[in-house]
Amino acid sequence: MRAVVVTEPGGPDQLTIGEVPDPVAGAGEMLIRVVAAGVNRADLLQRQGLYPPPPGISDVIGLEVSGHVEALGEGVTGWSVGDEVVALLAGGGYAELAVAPAGQCCRPPHGVDLVTAAGLLEVAATVVSNLDRVGYRDGESFLVHGGTGGIGAFAIQYVAARGGRVLTTAGSPEKLATCRALGAHVAIDYHEDWAAAVKDATGGKGVDVLLDVMGGKYLEANVASLARNGRLVVIGLQGGRKGTLDLNALLTKNALVTATSLRFSPVERKTDIVAMVARDVWPMYESGRIALPAETRFPLEDVRRAHEWLESGSASGKAVLVV
């Protein structure tokens, strides 16, 4: 089959289209004929050699796909060859065929075409699972960085739909306006003292939950932005791996700092997460409570351009590779 191959770790120019062996569905797995694959920041890290797949997982990049069931592994029930499917993967998505545990597969939302559906699951699974992890309660205040990115744009809408007061950061007047249109109550330019702005916007209290893609660079400011009993979840390291943590600030606030990686979660946990997304998020898309993301489509052959687009800093919304 055709797949995207990384010739050696590096920039987008290291991505080529090559021939690799067809994957085979094992027990409890499904083989998917891929229609489209979502492009995520984790893919950029894997291309650079900084985020290798878990042991036993395909070296082909790609954490989410849509397509049709091509074959069923032993013990898989409830599916038929030809069914439409979206899948959360640990790797292998930038290809004509992909394999996923059946529990990490679900049907796309009603009325959403398969190409668009390819870019929905990983983002929704990341946000929903992390809010579940820290016990987010409807109506709590919430801050997410990068409000026009895939994670941010979904999180703004999802939390707002649950009655939360949403704060976010972005880097230009146009992006700040987009955040407000998505439902953010407060949108802050991250070039300014955004932590002070969070404090002002919350009457000095801080936010109950903070979802962070920046990591080390923002660690101190993130902790300073938490309310008493606040929870910080680190899910990305765009701002580096190391930062300074003031333990006294955590003690006085009775706060929590945690970090997660969806990719390395066990199949059982990812099965529960995908079921949660299908149950709680897909109806929001179907009813229009959450708008489908702004989407930029690239043919598989233009994978280099897709990675350049995501790395540019000016990208908004979701990139999808059409296979």
VOBA-1610 file (N, C-alpha, C; in pm, whole numbers, padded with zeros to 5 digits, always signed):
BEGIN
Met+00085-00120+00000Met+00000+00000+00000Met+00088+00124+00000Arg+00029+00237-00041Arg+00098+00365-00033Arg+00086+00420+00108Ala+00193+00481+00155Ala+00193+00545+00286Ala+00297+00655+00288Val+00283+00746+00382Val+00384+00850+00402Val+00501+00789+00478Val+00621+00809+00426Val+00743+00754+00485Val+00833+00870+00526Val+00892+00860+00645Val+00990+00958+00692Val+01129+00904+00657Thr+01197+00969+00562Thr+01327+00918+00517Thr+01431+00923+00628Glu+01430+01032+00706Glu+01510+01042+00827Glu+01452+01157+00908Pro+01470+01158+01040Pro+01411+01264+01122Pro+01454+01402+01073Gly+01358+01494+01068Gly+01390+01628+01023Gly+01267+01708+00987Gly+01283+01795+00887Gly+01176+01885+00846Gly+01076+01818+00754Pro+00976+01895+00706Pro+00875+01841+00616Pro+00933+01780+00489Asp+01051+01826+00447Asp+01112+01772+00325Asp+01151+01626+00340Gln+01148+01572+00462Gln+01180+01432+00484Gln+01060+01340+00463Leu+00945+01397+00433Leu+00823+01319+00410Leu+00810+01284+00263Thr+00794+01155+00234Thr+00774+01111+00096Thr+00663+01006+00094Ile+00614+00977-00026Ile+00517+00870-00044Ile+00592+00745-00089Gly+00572+00636-00017Gly+00639+00511-00049Gly+00546+00393-00038Glu+00599+00276-00070Glu+00524+00151-00057Glu+00568+00079+00070Val+00471+00039+00152Val+00498-00037+00273Val+00403-00157+00277Pro+00436-00261+00353Pro+00348-00378+00359Pro+00209-00342+00412Asp+00108-00410+00359Asp-00028-00391+00410Asp-00037-00440+00554Pro-00102-00364+00643Pro-00124-00414+00779Pro-00233-00522+00778Val-00234-00603+00880Val-00332-00712+00894Val-00402-00697+01029Ala-00534-00711+01028Ala-00611-00700+01151Ala-00593-00825+01236Gly-00546-00808+01359Gly-00536-00918+01452Gly-00664-00935+01530Ala-00663-01022+01627Ala-00781-01045+01711Ala-00823-00915+01777Gly-00952-00884+01769Gly-01006-00764+01830Gly-00980-00637+01755Glu-00925-00647+01634Glu-00891-00528+01555Glu-00972-00522+01426Met-00970-00402+01365Met-01034-00383+01236Met-00934-00323+01139Leu-00940-00368+01015Leu-00863-00310+00906Leu-00950-00206+00837Ile-00896-00087+00819Ile-00974+00025+00765Ile-00913+00070+00633Arg-00996+00083+00530Arg-00957+00146+00405Arg-00970+00296+00426Val-00859+00366+00433Val-00858+00505+00479Val-00909+00600+00370Val-01000+00687+00409Val-01047+00796+00323Val-00969+00923+00353Ala-00944+00949+00480Ala-00872+01070+00520Ala-00807+01049+00656Ala-00705+01129+00684Ala-00633+01121+00812Ala-00618+01261+00868Gly-00643+01277+00996Gly-00620+01405+01062Gly-00473+01431+01083Val-00434+01559+01078Val-00295+01600+01102Val-00291+01671+01237Asn-00201+01624+01326Asn-00193+01677+01461Asn-00049+01717+01493Arg-00032+01801+01595Arg+00103+01847+01630Arg+00193+01733+01674Ala+00135+01628+01730Ala+00216+01511+01765Ala+00282+01451+01641Asp+00217+01463+01526Asp+00274+01412+01401Asp+00402+01486+01364Leu+00404+01617+01390Leu+00523+01696+01362Leu+00640+01650+01449Leu+00610+01620+01575Leu+00715+01573+01666Leu+00767+01436+01623Gln+00677+01348+01580Gln+00723+01216+01535Gln+00812+01230+01412Arg+00774+01318+01320Arg+00858+01342+01201Arg+00998+01388+01239Gln+01007+01466+01346Gln+01135+01518+01391Gln+01215+01417+01473Gly+01157+01300+01498Gly+01224+01198+01579Gly+01210+01217+01727Leu+01116+01304+01770Leu+01101+01338+01912Leu+00984+01268+01979Tyr+00905+01191+01905Tyr+00784+01130+01962Tyr+00760+00996+01896Pro+00847+00897+01921Pro+00834+00768+01855Pro+00708+00695+01900Pro+00654+00607+01815Pro+00534+00534+01851Pro+00561+00433+01962Pro+00458+00389+02033Pro+00475+00285+02134Pro+00529+00156+02070Pro+00590+00070+02148Pro+00642-00057+02095Pro+00533-00136+02024Gly+00569-00189+01906Gly+00475-00272+01831Gly+00380-00197+01741Ile+00386-00064+01743Ile+00297+00018+01661Ile+00370+00061+01534Ser+00296+00073+01425Ser+00351+00115+01297Ser+00432+00244+01309Asp+00543+00250+01233Asp+00622+00372+01226Asp+00558+00480+01141Val+00455+00444+01065Val+00385+00542+00981Val+00315+00643+01073Ile+00329+00771+01042Ile+00268+00878+01121Ile+00116+00873+01107Gly+00046+00924+01207Gly-00099+00942+01195Gly-00177+00882+01310Leu-00253+00966+01383Leu-00322+00923+01504Leu-00474+00916+01491Glu-00529+00949+01373Glu-00674+00938+01355Glu-00705+00928+01207Val-00804+00847+01176Val-00845+00828+01037Val-00996+00813+01029Ser-01045+00830+00907Ser-01181+00791+00872Ser-01173+00701+00750Gly-01276+00621+00730Gly-01276+00534+00613Gly-01386+00432+00619His-01360+00317+00557His-01456+00207+00555His-01390+00081+00607Val-01468+00001+00675Val-01417-00126+00727Val-01378-00216+00610Glu-01253-00258+00608Glu-01200-00344+00502Glu-01202-00490+00544Ala-01175-00519+00670Ala-01175-00656+00721Ala-01188-00652+00873Leu-01242-00761+00929Leu-01262-00772+01073Leu-01171-00880+01129Gly-01102-00847+01237Gly-01021-00946+01304Gly-01108-01040+01387Glu-01047-01147+01434Glu-01119-01247+01513Glu-01183-01184+01636Gly-01310-01216+01657Gly-01381-01171+01776Gly-01449-01037+01765Val-01434-00968+01653Val-01498-00836+01638Val-01642-00854+01595Thr-01733-00794+01668Thr-01875-00801+01635Thr-01932-00659+01627Gly-02052-00649+01568Gly-02120-00521+01560Gly-02078-00435+01442Trp-01986-00486+01360Trp-01939-00415+01242Trp-01948-00506+01121Ser-01959-00445+01002Ser-01960-00520+00876Ser-01863-00455+00779Val-01808-00534+00689Val-01721-00480+00585Val-01798-00374+00506Gly-01736-00259+00485Gly-01799-00148+00413Gly-01857-00041+00502Asp-01872-00070+00632Asp-01927+00031+00723Asp-01836+00154+00728Glu-01897+00272+00743Glu-01820+00392+00768Glu-01767+00390+00911Val-01644+00439+00929Val-01581+00430+01060Val-01482+00544+01078Val-01467+00590+01201Val-01356+00677+01239Val-01281+00606+01351Ala-01150+00625+01356Ala-01069+00548+01449Ala-00961+00634+01513Leu-00936+00608+01639Leu-00826+00667+01713Leu-00710+00567+01711Leu-00593+00611+01665Leu-00480+00522+01646Leu-00364+00560+01736Ala-00274+00466+01757Ala-00144+00496+01819Ala-00039+00523+01712Gly-00075+00507+01585Gly+00012+00530+01471Gly-00043+00461+01349Gly+00011+00498+01231Gly-00026+00429+01108Gly-00130+00494+01021Gly-00169+00620+01052Gly-00283+00679+00982Gly-00256+00736+00844Tyr-00132+00780+00815Tyr-00103+00841+00685Tyr-00079+00731+00581Ala-00182+00657+00549Ala-00166+00541+00462Ala-00301+00503+00402Glu-00295+00414+00303Glu-00419+00369+00239Glu-00496+00271+00326Leu-00427+00199+00413Leu-00488+00104+00505Leu-00433+00128+00645Ala-00518+00110+00746Ala-00475+00124+00885Ala-00548+00022+00970Val-00486-00015+01081Val-00544-00110+01175Val-00569-00040+01308Ala-00684-00070+01369Ala-00715-00013+01500Ala-00791-00116+01583Pro-00770-00118+01715Pro-00855-00198+01801Pro-01001-00157+01782Ala-01090-00254+01781Ala-01231-00223+01755Ala-01287-00125+01856Gly-01239-00130+01980Gly-01288-00038+02081Gly-01248+00106+02058Gln-01147+00128+01974Gln-01103+00264+01942Gln-01167+00315+01813Cys-01270+00247+01769Cys-01344+00284+01648Cys-01487+00319+01684Cys-01544+00411+01609Cys-01685+00442+01622Cys-01736+00493+01488Arg-01865+00501+01476Arg-01922+00557+01354Arg-01914+00709+01359Pro-01902+00774+01243Pro-01893+00921+01243Pro-02026+00982+01284Pro-02026+01109+01324Pro-02153+01176+01354Pro-02244+01175+01232His-02372+01162+01254His-02469+01165+01143His-02461+01298+01070Gly-02457+01292+00938Gly-02456+01413+00857Gly-02320+01474+00835Val-02214+01413+00889Val-02079+01465+00870Val-02006+01377+00770Asp-01950+01437+00664Asp-01882+01358+00562Asp-01753+01300+00618Leu-01706+01193+00556Leu-01594+01118+00611Leu-01464+01199+00615Val-01442+01286+00519Val-01317+01364+00522Val-01317+01457+00643Thr-01426+01528+00666Thr-01435+01613+00784Thr-01425+01531+00912Ala-01489+01415+00914Ala-01490+01331+01033Ala-01350+01284+01071Ala-01259+01280+00975Ala-01122+01235+01004Ala-01052+01325+01103Gly-01094+01450+01112Gly-01026+01546+01198Gly-01097+01575+01329Leu-01195+01492+01366Leu-01274+01522+01486Leu-01235+01441+01609Leu-01196+01316+01592Leu-01190+01224+01705Leu-01074+01252+01800Glu-00954+01274+01748Glu-00838+01289+01836Glu-00851+01413+01924Val-00896+01522+01867Val-00915+01645+01944Val-01020+01625+02051Ala-01136+01572+02012Ala-01244+01552+02108Ala-01201+01456+02219Ala-01133+01348+02182Ala-01089+01250+02281Ala-00990+01313+02379Thr-00901+01397+02328Thr-00802+01462+02415Thr-00869+01554+02516Val-00959+01639+02469Val-01024+01735+02558Val-01116+01664+02657Val-01202+01578+02607Val-01300+01512+02694Val-01230+01426+02799Ser-01128+01352+02760Ser-01061+01263+02855Ser-00988+01342+02963Asn-00928+01455+02927Asn-00855+01533+03027Asn-00948+01607+03121Leu-01060+01657+03072Leu-01156+01719+03162Leu-01216+01614+03255Asp-01236+01494+03204Asp-01283+01385+03289Asp-01179+01350+03395Arg-01053+01350+03356Arg-00945+01314+03448Arg-00939+01406+03570Val-00961+01537+03547Val-00951+01632+03659Val-01088+01669+03715Gly-01190+01595+03676Gly-01322+01613+03735Gly-01386+01747+03706Tyr-01375+01793+03579Tyr-01439+01919+03543Tyr-01590+01909+03567Arg-01645+02011+03631Arg-01789+02015+03659Arg-01854+02127+03577Asp-01971+02100+03525Asp-02042+02199+03445Asp-02049+02332+03519Gly-02017+02439+03447Gly-02024+02573+03505Gly-01895+02625+03560Glu-01790+02540+03574Glu-01663+02588+03624Glu-01593+02676+03521Ser-01502+02760+03570Ser-01424+02845+03479Ser-01310+02764+03419Phe-01267+02803+03299Phe-01176+02719+03221Phe-01091+02807+03131Leu-00962+02774+03125Leu-00870+02844+03035Leu-00800+02743+02946Val-00797+02772+02816Val-00721+02690+02722Val-00634+02784+02638His-00509+02746+02619His-00419+02826+02536His-00436+02788+02388Gly-00411+02886+02299Gly-00420+02858+02156Gly-00562+02833+02111Gly-00647+02931+02131Gly-00790+02911+02110Gly-00834+02886+01968Thr-00750+02914+01868Thr-00791+02888+01730Thr-00732+02760+01674Gly-00650+02691+01751Gly-00599+02561+01709Gly-00706+02454+01722Gly-00673+02333+01680Gly-00772+02226+01685Gly-00822+02200+01826Ile-00729+02184+01922Ile-00767+02160+02061Ile-00845+02279+02117Gly-00790+02398+02099Gly-00850+02516+02158Gly-00990+02545+02106Ala-01006+02536+01973Ala-01137+02570+01914Ala-01244+02472+01961Phe-01208+02344+01972Phe-01306+02248+02023Phe-01333+02271+02171Ala-01227+02290+02251Ala-01244+02304+02395Ala-01330+02425+02430Ile-01310+02537+02359Ile-01393+02656+02384Ile-01540+02621+02370Gln-01574+02559+02259Gln-01715+02529+02233Gln-01771+02425+02329Tyr-01691+02322+02356Tyr-01738+02213+02441Tyr-01765+02261+02583Val-01672+02338+02639Val-01691+02385+02776Val-01803+02488+02782Ala-01810+02577+02682Ala-01918+02675+02679Ala-02054+02605+02671Ala-02060+02495+02595Ala-02185+02420+02584Ala-02223+02355+02716Arg-02125+02334+02802Arg-02151+02278+02934Arg-02169+02386+03041Gly-02184+02510+02997Gly-02214+02617+03091Gly-02094+02679+03158Gly-01974+02646+03110Gly-01853+02701+03172Gly-01820+02840+03121Arg-01747+02914+03203Arg-01695+03045+03161Arg-01557+03022+03103Val-01541+03052+02974Val-01421+03013+02900Val-01330+03133+02877Leu-01203+03116+02914Leu-01098+03212+02882Leu-01000+03144+02788Thr-00939+03222+02700Thr-00842+03163+02608Thr-00738+03267+02568Thr-00630+03218+02508Thr-00526+03307+02456Thr-00508+03283+02307Ala-00466+03388+02237Ala-00435+03378+02094Ala-00342+03494+02060Gly-00290+03493+01934Gly-00180+03584+01904Gly-00207+03699+01810Ser-00331+03723+01771Ser-00360+03836+01682Ser-00503+03880+01702Pro-00535+04005+01665Pro-00674+04052+01678Pro-00773+03964+01603Glu-00732+03915+01485Glu-00822+03829+01407Glu-00849+03698+01481Lys-00743+03639+01538Lys-00762+03513+01610Lys-00842+03534+01739Leu-00821+03646+01806Leu-00899+03676+01926Leu-01047+03689+01891Ala-01076+03751+01777Ala-01215+03764+01734Ala-01275+03627+01704Thr-01195+03539+01643Thr-01241+03404+01615Thr-01274+03331+01745Cys-01189+03346+01846Cys-01213+03282+01976Cys-01346+03327+02036Arg-01372+03456+02028Arg-01498+03508+02082Arg-01617+03452+02004Ala-01601+03442+01873Ala-01709+03387+01791Ala-01736+03240+01825Leu-01634+03169+01867Leu-01649+03029+01907Leu-01718+03014+02042Gly-01721+03122+02119Gly-01788+03116+02248Gly-01704+03154+02367Ala-01578+03194+02345Ala-01493+03236+02457Ala-01549+03365+02518His-01557+03367+02649His-01605+03486+02718His-01493+03590+02731Val-01370+03544+02742Val-01254+03632+02753Val-01146+03580+02660Ala-01095+03664+02570Ala-00987+03626+02479Ala-00872+03724+02499Ile-00752+03668+02526Ile-00637+03747+02570Ile-00521+03728+02472Asp-00456+03838+02437Asp-00337+03832+02352Asp-00220+03776+02433Tyr-00164+03665+02389Tyr-00056+03604+02468Tyr+00076+03680+02460His+00085+03779+02373His+00204+03864+02370His+00208+03959+02490Glu+00094+03977+02555Glu+00084+04064+02672Glu+00099+03980+02799Asp+00081+04042+02915Asp+00085+03970+03042Asp-00049+03899+03059Trp-00059+03784+02994Trp-00188+03716+02992Trp-00229+03665+03131Ala-00131+03628+03214Ala-00164+03579+03349Ala-00230+03690+03431Ala-00180+03813+03418Ala-00242+03926+03488Ala-00383+03950+03435Ala-00400+03933+03304Ala-00533+03951+03245Ala-00631+03846+03294Val-00582+03722+03312Val-00667+03616+03367Val-00712+03652+03508Lys-00617+03702+03587Lys-00649+03741+03725Lys-00755+03852+03726Asp-00738+03952+03639Asp-00835+04062+03632Asp-00972+04010+03590Ala-00974+03922+03491Ala-01101+03874+03435Ala-01176+03785+03533Thr-01105+03729+03629Thr-01170+03639+03726Thr-01181+03703+03865Gly-01164+03836+03871Gly-01175+03904+03998Gly-01071+03860+04099Gly-00952+03822+04048Gly-00844+03779+04135Gly-00849+03633+04175Lys-00954+03563+04136Lys-00972+03424+04180Lys-00886+03326+04102Gly-00876+03343+03970Gly-00813+03244+03885Gly-00915+03145+03830Val-00869+03051+03749Val-00960+02957+03682Val-00960+02821+03752Asp-01070+02751+03739Asp-01083+02620+03802Asp-01002+02513+03729Val-01004+02517+03597Val-00933+02417+03517Val-00859+02488+03404Leu-00733+02445+03381Leu-00651+02503+03275Leu-00594+02389+03190Leu-00622+02393+03061Leu-00572+02293+02966Leu-00457+02357+02887Asp-00337+02299+02902Asp-00217+02366+02853Asp-00143+02285+02748Val-00113+02349+02634Val-00035+02284+02529Val+00109+02336+02524Met+00144+02428+02613Met+00273+02496+02604Met+00383+02432+02688Gly+00348+02378+02804Gly+00449+02312+02886Gly+00535+02409+02964Gly+00669+02387+02960Gly+00761+02455+03047Gly+00753+02607+03046Lys+00742+02665+02930Lys+00743+02811+02918Lys+00633+02877+03001Tyr+00519+02813+03012Tyr+00403+02872+03078Tyr+00379+02816+03218Leu+00464+02729+03268Leu+00432+02657+03391Leu+00406+02751+03509Glu+00496+02844+03535Glu+00477+02935+03648Glu+00351+03019+03632Ala+00332+03075+03514Ala+00215+03159+03491Ala+00087+03078+03497Asn+00091+02954+03451Asn-00026+02868+03460Asn-00066+02842+03605Val+00032+02809+03688Val+00002+02785+03829Val-00052+02911+03894Ala+00006+03026+03860Ala-00041+03153+03915Ala-00184+03184+03872Ser-00228+03124+03761Ser-00361+03152+03707Ser-00468+03059+03761Leu-00431+02964+03845Leu-00528+02870+03901Leu-00601+02929+04022Ala-00727+02893+04035Ala-00804+02925+04155Ala-00771+02826+04266Arg-00820+02849+04383Arg-00807+02750+04490Arg-00876+02621+04445Asn-00809+02509+04467Asn-00855+02377+04419Asn-00854+02369+04266Gly-00777+02457+04202Gly-00766+02454+04057Gly-00684+02336+04008Arg-00706+02301+03880Arg-00639+02185+03822Arg-00577+02225+03688Leu-00446+02199+03675Leu-00372+02226+03552Leu-00340+02093+03485Val-00381+02079+03357Val-00350+01959+03281Val-00259+01997+03166Val-00138+01944+03164Val-00042+01970+03057Val-00056+01859+02953Ile-00085+01897+02828Ile-00102+01798+02722Ile-00009+01822+02603Gly+00075+01926+02612Gly+00167+01957+02502Gly+00288+02031+02554Leu+00393+02030+02474Leu+00521+02089+02515Leu+00573+02187+02410Gln+00481+02263+02349Gln+00524+02358+02246Gln+00619+02464+02301Gly+00612+02490+02432Gly+00698+02587+02495Gly+00811+02525+02575Gly+00844+02399+02548Gly+00956+02335+02614Gly+00916+02235+02721Arg+01014+02152+02758Arg+00990+02041+02850Arg+01012+02077+02996Lys+01086+02184+03026Lys+01124+02214+03163Lys+01082+02355+03203Gly+01033+02365+03327Gly+00995+02495+03381Gly+01014+02494+03531Thr+00987+02607+03594Thr+01000+02619+03739Thr+00863+02605+03804Leu+00855+02517+03903Leu+00729+02493+03972Leu+00742+02539+04117Asp+00663+02637+04156Asp+00662+02686+04293Asp+00567+02599+04374Leu+00622+02506+04452Leu+00540+02413+04528Leu+00456+02485+04633Asn+00507+02596+04684Asn+00428+02671+04782Asn+00300+02726+04720Ala+00309+02766+04593Ala+00189+02815+04524Ala+00084+02704+04515Leu+00130+02581+04492Leu+00036+02469+04488Leu-00023+02443+04626Leu+00062+02448+04729Leu+00015+02423+04865Leu-00091+02523+04908Thr-00063+02650+04885Thr-00156+02753+04932Thr-00288+02752+04855Lys-00284+02700+04732Lys-00406+02693+04652Lys-00473+02555+04658Asn-00406+02459+04723Asn-00456+02322+04722Asn-00479+02275+04578Ala-00383+02309+04491Ala-00399+02290+04347Ala-00336+02161+04300Leu-00369+02123+04177Leu-00320+02000+04115Leu-00254+02032+03981Val-00138+01972+03957Val-00074+01977+03825Val-00059+01833+03778Thr-00108+01803+03660Thr-00098+01670+03603Thr-00067+01681+03454Ala-00022+01571+03396Ala+00011+01568+03253Ala-00031+01434+03196Thr-00077+01434+03073Thr-00125+01309+03012Thr-00081+01299+02866Ser-00075+01176+02818Ser-00052+01147+02676Ser-00154+01044+02632Leu-00246+01086+02549Leu-00349+00995+02501Leu-00290+00878+02424Arg-00186+00904+02347Arg-00127+00802+02261Arg-00079+00681+02339Phe-00025+00703+02458Phe+00033+00595+02535Phe-00064+00536+02638Ser-00189+00579+02635Ser-00290+00520+02724Ser-00321+00378+02679Pro-00356+00289+02773Pro-00390+00151+02734Pro-00518+00146+02651Val-00530+00039+02575Val-00646+00023+02486Val-00776+00034+02565Glu-00779-00022+02685Glu-00902-00020+02765Glu-00945+00124+02796Arg-00849+00208+02829Arg-00881+00348+02857Arg-00926+00419+02731Lys-00857+00396+02620Lys-00896+00461+02495Lys-01032+00412+02446Thr-01064+00287+02474Thr-01197+00235+02441Thr-01304+00314+02516Asp-01281+00338+02645Asp-01377+00416+02724Asp-01388+00559+02672Ile-01274+00617+02632Ile-01274+00756+02585Ile-01351+00768+02454Val-01327+00676+02360Val-01398+00682+02231Val-01548+00666+02253Ala-01586+00577+02344Ala-01729+00560+02375Ala-01787+00689+02434Met-01709+00758+02518Met-01753+00884+02577Met-01773+00990+02469Val-01680+00996+02373Val-01692+01093+02265Val-01817+01066+02180Ala-01836+00940+02144Ala-01953+00904+02062Ala-02084+00935+02135Arg-02083+00914+02266Arg-02205+00935+02345Arg-02232+01083+02372Asp-02126+01159+02406Asp-02145+01295+02454Asp-02117+01404+02352Val-02021+01379+02261Val-01978+01484+02168Val-02049+01476+02034Trp-02059+01356+01979Trp-02122+01344+01846Trp-02262+01407+01844Pro-02347+01389+01947Pro-02478+01457+01943Pro-02466+01609+01940Met-02360+01663+01998Met-02341+01808+01994Met-02311+01856+01852Tyr-02232+01779+01778Tyr-02209+01812+01637Tyr-02339+01796+01557Glu-02411+01689+01583Glu-02532+01659+01505Glu-02640+01764+01526Ser-02647+01820+01648Ser-02749+01921+01679Ser-02704+02063+01648Gly-02575+02080+01621Gly-02522+02213+01595Gly-02479+02289+01718Arg-02482+02226+01837Arg-02436+02294+01958Arg-02286+02324+01949Ile-02213+02238+01879Ile-02072+02262+01848Ile-02057+02266+01697Ala-01993+02370+01647Ala-01972+02382+01502Ala-01855+02294+01458Leu-01863+02242+01339Leu-01751+02168+01283Leu-01631+02261+01268Pro-01510+02209+01284Pro-01393+02296+01282Pro-01366+02355+01144Ala-01304+02473+01145Ala-01248+02523+01020Ala-01147+02419+00973Glu-01149+02389+00846Glu-01077+02271+00796Glu-01001+02306+00668Thr-00876+02264+00662Thr-00796+02278+00541Thr-00757+02140+00494Arg-00792+02107+00369Arg-00768+01973+00315Arg-00645+01972+00224Phe-00567+01866+00236Phe-00449+01846+00153Phe-00453+01704+00097Pro-00423+01687-00032Pro-00405+01550-00082Pro-00290+01482-00009Leu-00294+01351+00003Leu-00187+01278+00070Leu-00051+01315+00012Glu-00047+01334-00119Glu+00079+01367-00186Glu+00135+01503-00142Asp+00050+01588-00084Asp+00093+01720-00036Asp+00116+01721+00114Val+00156+01607+00170Val+00175+01597+00314Val+00279+01696+00365Arg+00382+01723+00285Arg+00482+01822+00328Arg+00417+01958+00350Arg+00331+01995+00256Arg+00265+02126+00266Arg+00172+02130+00387Ala+00108+02018+00419Ala+00021+02012+00537Ala+00102+02036+00665His+00220+01975+00674His+00303+01995+00792His+00356+02138+00799Glu+00392+02194+00685Glu+00438+02333+00682Glu+00327+02427+00727Trp+00206+02399+00683Trp+00091+02481+00721Trp+00071+02479+00872Leu+00078+02360+00932Leu+00055+02349+01075Leu+00168+02414+01155Glu+00288+02409+01102Glu+00404+02468+01171Glu+00415+02618+01153Ser+00337+02675+01063Ser+00356+02814+01023Ser+00326+02915+01133Gly+00243+02876+01229Gly+00203+02968+01333Gly+00082+03051+01295Ser+00047+03052+01168Ser-00070+03127+01123Ser-00190+03038+01100Ala-00172+02906+01118Ala-00279+02812+01090Ala-00390+02823+01194Ser-00513+02810+01148Ser-00630+02802+01236Ser-00713+02682+01194Gly-00768+02612+01292Gly-00852+02497+01260Gly-00773+02371+01240Lys-00826+02282+01159Lys-00776+02147+01146Lys-00725+02120+01005Ala-00614+02050+00994Ala-00564+02002+00865Ala-00599+01855+00850Val-00643+01818+00730Val-00682+01681+00700Val-00615+01637+00570Leu-00555+01518+00572Leu-00499+01459+00451Leu-00604+01371+00384Val-00631+01395+00258Val-00728+01315+00184Val-00653+01206+00108Val-00681+01082+00145Val-00611+00969+00086Val-00678+00923-00041
//
